[in-house]
Amino acid sequence: MTTPRNRQVLLARRPAGVPQADDFELTSTPAVEPGPGQVRVRNAYLSVEPAMRGWVSAVANYSQPVPIGGVMRSFAAGWIDRSNVPDLPVGTRVTGSFGWQDYAVVEPAAIEQVVADEGLPLQAYLGVLGINGVTAHYGLLELGRPRAGDTVVVSTAAGAVGSCAGQIARLHGCRTVGIAGGEHKTRLCKDTFGFDVAIDYKAPDFNEQLAQACAGGVNVYFDNTAGPISDAVMGHLAIGARVVVCGTAALSSWSPWPQGPRVERHLLVKRASMAGFVIFDHPQHQPVARRDLVQWIRAGDLVYLEDVLDGLEQAPDAIAGLYRGENLGKRLIRIAELP
Amino acid sequence: MTTPRNRQVLLARRPAGVPQADDFELTSTPAVEPGPGQVRVRNAYLSVEPAMRGWVSAVANYSQPVPIGGVMRSFAAGWIDRSNVPDLPVGTRVTGSFGWQDYAVVEPAAIEQVVADEGLPLQAYLGVLGINGVTAHYGLLELGRPRAGDTVVVSTAAGAVGSCAGQIARLHGCRTVGIAGGEHKTRLCKDTFGFDVAIDYKAPDFNEQLAQACAGGVNVYFDNTAGPISDAVMGHLAIGARVVVCGTAALSSWSPWPQGPRVERHLLVKRASMAGFVIFDHPQHQPVARRDLVQWIRAGDLVYLEDVLDGLEQAPDAIAGLYRGENLGKRLIRIAELP
């Protein structure tokens, strides 16, 4: 029995801001056998998230930072190729926080989902049926609390979370306004993701377009940016508006702490609220969200895009690429063919 | 029957920022008799609120601005001295938005409270039993949702709203931290209003004192400032913190729009929320709040201070004085002795 090599992407140093390719290094060591009560997962798809910037940052965050020299933390999907757990036979398809590596030896508790055959591809469970879709579902419905007829504005609207949030809002009878960068993404918002209005934040008349699209007031703002786009939307809140703080993609560094227009007066005058969340706090919401999402996808009511890079060597630059805005849809890295 | 003179304080021009004495003018005209279905109120006490800055501002707000040449909008307490309404006989004590003037002719709908004799002075119904106490009660309990053992931080803690919010938090079993300006107000917070910790924001080691007082994290922040004090507190939020945006006293102007450290990252990492409110939206909460407040005051559990200026001619400078921090407790103007 040959021992396969386990290629790993390690965090080589603490990045300042968005992690770049040279903040990581690739190594290769023999794959480890699982111990008693453990399984070994062969990763097929690795996930790339904007939130990874936070995971490697030493600045106050919602999780311990990835240690220097440690395997980069990541969701991944694959199959069990060695098992010392009777309930998890070889071949079982799973997702979990398995890291940027070929093989992960884990306890069963580390497995997030055992993926049953629902007629959907395995990698969907990393995106629209994984962190991205569940994040959009929880944030929009639990914190945004949209009502039919509401105007719902979504930033990074062509992204994996934003496109899903916009479609869920539309499925709840809302009028949806998507904000994205560039003509191609803007068209995608309209034509593929079905936003009622799509606005290019790079357009010279962005503020005028936004004012026109939000003339009746913004009831729900689902934000992923925390930058100038957000500041522009805050000026159009309706009375009782809910602002969902899902991400801070527009902030490239937290040192010095970024400044911006104060929000207090908007919140006061509009009796509005602004709330942040971390989806890992809400595991009980995952089955609820997945049940809805699977149903909508199968009915053709919810679509998603994937941006699949081939080969583990693509991983180190993949986060920086997200922040360069080069991907359309959920970014994944394929590192093995499913058996 | 002599017709009394009705002295009025009119808004002479649109102030830039905090309204100053010379933004107003005093006039005197004969008092008007009430028409059918109307009463005339003789004002005894006029109220002075930080929110008045907003009421005279043309910038987006929660109410139409006071027109130039109009009587300054204000809560007032007095008695009915002429009545064409059988249910409201002469002598009835009332509060309402009667304006900065000696006499107000109003419909019964304009009367906010008919003040029954509860053994408390009439002017209390403008402060601790009026807008200030009801604001503190609603904001703290409905938006702050304090739980016993929570650390509750209050800014402008020696003020009419802040001191009340802090005491209500203490009565709900919370540990209370009050922030006020200067040694005298800080001592007042400790000795009179019973805050567990009181911090002088003018002290050179304010940040260190705050960090020490909030080492376990801030569960509820009741803010009246929206300035550097607020920014300092935001750095100490506990997971799941609730920030209540009650006022924006630290912002002297909204043009250009004030800048400050962005709050999004705090809200996200701490799964926190920040919500504004306008107490006039919640008339149904008034009797609930007043019942609690009357009971606490009578039991000696809740104390309040008043800062009473004598004479209508004090009114024009009274708002600016609030922002200069010269008052201790609820600022009122006494313009007539109760019969």
Interface residues (C-beta under 8 A of the other chain):
Chain A: A60 N61 Y62 D223 A226 S230 V245 C246 G247 T248 L251 W254 W257 P258 Q259 G260 P261 R262 V263 E264 R265 H266 L267 L268 V269 K270 R271 A272 S273 M274 A275 G276 F277 V278 D281
Chain B: G54 A60 N61 Y62 D223 A226 S230 V245 C246 G247 T248 L251 W254 W257 P258 Q259 G260 P261 R262 V263 E264 R265 H266 L267 L268 V269 K270 R271 A272 S273 M274 A275 G276 F277 V278 D281
